[in-house]
Amino acid sequence: MINLVSAVLVLLFSSTLWAEPYLAVKTGQKCASCHVSPTGGGLRNDFGQAYGNSLAAKPAAAAPLDGKLSSRFRLGADYRGALRVEAQEGQTSKSRFQTDRMSLYFSAELLPQSLTLYLDQQFSPASDNRSAWVMWKSDSQDRYLRAGKFFLPYGLRLEDDSAFIRQLSGINFSNADQGVEAGWDWQSLSAQLALSNGSAGAAETDNDKQFSARLVWIKPEWRLGGSLNENPGEQASRRMANIFAAMQALTAQWLLEFDRIEDRQPGSEVTRLILFAEVNRSLAAGHNLKLTHEWYDPDSDVDENERTRNSLVWEYMPQPQLQWRSGLRIRRGIPQQPQSNGEEIFGQLHVWF
């Protein structure tokens, strides 16, 4: 059982945010409305900075730092630190402080509204160039082409890389890839196609390439989309597909995604199924309550081996560019795998500009 004193400390004094697709649903906007990257995540643009600041319980006494060096150059940063208290079946509970991420962003408009150079460099917990690309946009801003290292278009762009749909698909903010990507926006439709090495940013070793595609139909109150991913190989290959939906209803934001992953190796084939559901409800200015349910079947041919993870999270943003987040996660699996059964009480601090 989790130590009660540690649990109370976490809930009272700890912290913060994983960047959230539910905010796009709440505003009826696309990810590119708030971020320099057309598929979301990373450096925020002018609108993203202003909107993020507007979510605070009270405005800042002075103008928050926006990282804008000039009309063409912008800096940004994200810090996420956490305290976690975990209890695993059959083991003594553990607590730890950790830095989840410390990253700096930089963008330069080499040609205004047309050619952009972008860099996302992580310094902690390990030094890593998470993303580095150059992007061309059409005069009408409804088409783009980028090349370099970027996060692949696939499913809901959750910031929480530990979510089953992010961790098990391997497409998350810890695994960018080298390649090219094209994107289009037609009124309510948004589409991206990417061709990449399929090596998660590591050195390429063969001629096989990974293909990713994402299509979303976006309306003010709801959105519906799907993704495909094919990563071939001589010794191992993977094929993934998902459908996802989100809507604004009953003063809350609802998200849903279902994934199917097929892993092939010589003489074996495993099909994995994943379900993710989330609801967000604003309690007051600066306060958000989040409830998530995750279900994972590691092999559809094996009965009664499913795992679940349920989370209840409270998010509090007392002022612009500062958020506290704390919550409880409960993991459940089969008795033969005690590592899949346990509880976690956590807090995260998020500071950004």
N, C-alpha and C positions, 0 to 999 in steps of 0.2 A: 504493500500500500504506500502511496506517495506520502512523504513526510508532510504533515499538516502545516507546520510553520513555514516551510519552503513554499508550499502551495499558496498560502495567504500572501506571502511576500511577492510572489510572481503576479498574482491577480491584482494586488494593490499598486505595485510600483513598476510594472514592466510594460512591454511595448509591442509593436507596430505593424506596418502595412506591407502587404504584397500588392503590387499594382493591379488594378481591377478592371476586367471587362464590364462589370456591372455598371460602372460609371458611364461607359459608352452607351449602354442600354438606357440608362436613366436620362441621358441627354438626347438620345436618338442620333448620336454622331458616330462617325467612323473613327477607327484608331488613329488615322492620320490627322484627324482634327486637332489632336493634342500633342502628337509626337512628330519629330523630324523623320523618323522611319515610317514609311507608308504602311507597314504592318504592325506598328505599335511597339511600345517598350523603349527604354532608354531616354535620350534627351528630349525634353519638352519644348514645344514652340511657344510663341507668345500666348496663344489661346490656352494651351495646356497649363502654363504657369498661372494665368489669371483664374482659370476655372479651379485649379487645385487650391489656390489661396482662398477662393470663395467658399470652400467647404469647411473652413475653420469655425470653431465656436465663436470666436471674436476676431476682428481684424487686427493686424499688427499696428503698433504705434507709429512705425515708420515704414516706408516702402520696402518690401522684401527684395532681396537680391535676386535678379532674374538671369544673371549670367550672360547677358547680351553685351558683347564687347563693342559691336558696331552693327550697322544694318546687315553686314555679311558674316560676322563671326559671333559664335556663341559657345559658351562653356556651360557645363552642368556637372552635377555630382549626386551620388546616392550613397548613403551609409545605412546599413542595417545591422544592428547588433541584437543579440538575444540571450535570454536566460531560459534554460529548459530543465524541467524536472521530469524524469522518465521512470516509470515502473514497468518492468517486463516480467512476465509470469515465471516464477521460480528463481528470480534474482533480486538482489538488493536494489532499491531505487537509487538513481544517480541524478546529480544536478551538475550543470556546467554553464559557464558563460562562453559565448562564441561570437565572432564576427561573421555574419552571414555573407556580407558583401560590402566592399568599399570600391566604388568605381568612379572614374572621371570620364566625361563626354566632351567631344569637341566637334563642331561642324563649321564648315566654311562654304559659303555660296560663291563658287568661282565665277559663275555667271548668274546674276539674280534670277530666281525662280526657274532656273534651267539646269545648272550643273552644280552638284553638291558633293563635297568631300566629308566623310564622317568617320569618327574614331570613338570606340568604347573600350577603355582600358581598365581592367580590374587590378587592384593592388593587394586586396586581402579577401578571403583567407589565403589565396595564392596569386602570384602575378600571372595574368593571363590577358592576352588580347582577345576580348570577347567578340569584337566586331570591327571591321575596317572595310569601307566600301566607297565607291563613287557612283553617283546616280544622275541620270539625265531625265528631265521631265519635259513633256510637250508644252507648247505655248498655252494650250487650253487646260493644262494641269490634270488632264484625265488619263494620261498614259505615262508610264515611267519604265526605265530600264536601268538596272544596277548590276554591278559586278564587284566581286571581292569576297569578304567573309561576312556572313549575315545569318540571322536566325530564320530558319525555313518556315514557309507558310503552311500551317497545319493546325486545324482545330481552334479552340478557344485559346487566346493568348494570356493564359494565367501566369502570374509572376511566381506562384508557388511551385517550384520545380519538384517538390516532394509529392505533389498530387499524382495519383496513379496514371492519369491521362498524359501527364508530362514526363514523369520519371520512366514509365515503362515503354512509352513510345520512343524515348530517346531524343525527342524534339523539344528542347527547352532552352532556358537562358544559360545553361552550362555547356551546350553543344551546338555552337554555330558551325557552318560548313562553308567551304570555298566553292563559288560557282557564279552563275548569272541568274537573274530573276527579271521577269516582265510583269507588269501590272496594268490593269484597266479599271476605270470607273465609268459605268454607264447609268446615270441617274440613280436608281435604287440597287443596281448590281455592282459588286466589286469582285474582281478575280485576280489571282496571282498564279504564275507558273514559274517553277524554278528547276534548273538543272545543276547538280552539284556533285562533288567527288564521292559523297556517301561515306566519308571517313571521319565525320564530326570534327573537322578542322585539322586532323592529323595528315601526315604525308600520304599522297596517293600511291597505291601499289599495283593497280591494274587499270584496264581500260573501261571497266564498268562505271556507270554514272547513276546517281540517284535522281529520281524524278519526283517532284512535289507539285500538287495543284490544290487550290482552295477557291471556292466560289461561295459568295454570301449575298443573299437578298435582304436588303436593309430597309425597314420602314420605321417611322417615328416611334411606334409602340412595340415593335417586335422585329426579330431578324431570324433567318433560317439559312443554314449553310451546310457544306460538306467538304471533305478533303480526301485526297488520295496521295499515297506515297509508295514508291517502288524502289527498293534498294537491292539490286541483283548482285550475285557473286558466285564464284565457282564452288567454294566450300560452304558458304552460308548466304542465304538471301532472306529478305523480309518484304512483306507486302502489308500495307496498312490502309484502312479506310475509316472514316467516321462521319457522323451526322451530328449537327449541333443546332441548338435553338436558344433563343432568349426573348423575354418579353417583360413589359412593364404592366403590372396588374395588381390591384388591391394594395396600392401604395407601396409595392415592393418590386424588386427586380429578381427574376427567375432565370436560371441558366441550366442547361441540360446538354450533355454530350455522351454519345455512345461510340466506342471504338472497337474495331476488330483487327487483330494483329496476327498475321500468319508468318511463322518462322520456319524456314526449311534448311535442313542439313542432309547430307547423304544418308539415306536410310531412315529419316525421321521427319515428321512435320507436326508442329504444335500450333494450335489456334488459341489465342488469348482474347478474352472479352472484358471490356471495362465500361463501367457506367459512372458518370459524375453528375451530381445535382447540387445546386446551390440556390439559396434565397437570401437576399439582403433587404434589410428594413431600416430606414433612417428613424432614429428615436427622437432626435432633436438636433439642432445645429451642432455639427462637429462629432456626432455620435452615430455609429452604424453597428447593427447587429447582424452577424453572418452565421448561417447554418448550412453545413455541407454534409452530403452523404456520398461515399465512394464505395463501389463494389468491383471486385476483381476476380475473374476466373482464370487461373494460370494455365489451365489445360481443359478445353471443352469436352475432351474425351474421358476425363476422369470425374466421377461423381463426388459431390460433397467435399470439394477442396477450395471453396470460395473464401475470399477474405473481404472484410469491410473496414471502413474507417469513417467515423462520424466526428464532426467538429462543431463546437459552439464558440464563436469568437466575438469579442467586443472591440471595436475600433474607436479611438478617441483622438481628435485633432484639435488641441486647445488653441493653436495659433497656426498661421501659415508656415509651411515647410517643416512642421514637426507633427509626428503622429505616434501615439502609443497604441499597442495592440496586445491583447492577452486573451487566452482561451484554453479550452480543454479538448483534447483529441482522444478518442477511444478506438483502439485497434482490436479486431477480432478475427481469428482464423481457426484452423482445425487444431484439436488438442495435440496432434503429433508434431506440430510446429510451434512450440511455445514462444519463439521469437516474434511471431505474428500476433501475439496476444499481449496487450498492455495498455497503459494510459500515459498521457503526456500533458502536463500543464506548462504553458510556455508564455513568454512575453518577448516582444520585439520592439526596438526603437528604430524609427525611420526618420532621417533628416536628409533633406535634399534641396537643391536649387536648380 
